[in-house]
Amino acid sequence: MKTVFTIVEGRKEPDKKFWVRIGRAFENQDGSTTVYLDALPVNGLLQIREENNRRQES
């Protein structure tokens, strides 16, 4: 399982970036990927990362 993020600029601090979790992705048996989004990124940017055990900020 993978986590899907979008990266947005801070409102008060435009130089600061925030990673916002917006969904999950799963690799299928044939090697393709299925993505489930809970939100749509307004900037069109998706980052798909391997799931890990550390706490993920959103």
Residue pairs with C-beta under 8 A, 6 or more apart in sequence:
1 24
1 25
1 26
1 51
2 24
2 25
2 26
2 27
2 33
2 48
2 49
2 50
2 51
3 21
3 23
3 24
3 25
3 48
3 49
3 50
3 51
3 56
4 21
4 22
4 23
4 24
4 25
4 35
4 37
4 46
4 47
4 48
5 19
5 20
5 21
5 22
5 46
5 47
5 48
5 49
6 19
6 20
6 22
6 39
6 41
6 43
6 45
6 46
6 47
7 17
7 18
7 19
7 20
7 43
7 45
7 47
8 17
8 18
8 20
8 43
9 15
9 16
9 17
9 18
10 16
10 17
10 18
18 57
19 47
19 56
19 57
19 58
20 39
20 58
21 56
21 58
22 37
22 38
22 39
22 40
22 41
22 46
23 35
23 36
23 37
23 38
23 39
24 35
24 36
25 33
25 34
25 35
25 36
25 48
26 33
26 34
26 36
27 33
28 34
33 48
35 46
35 48
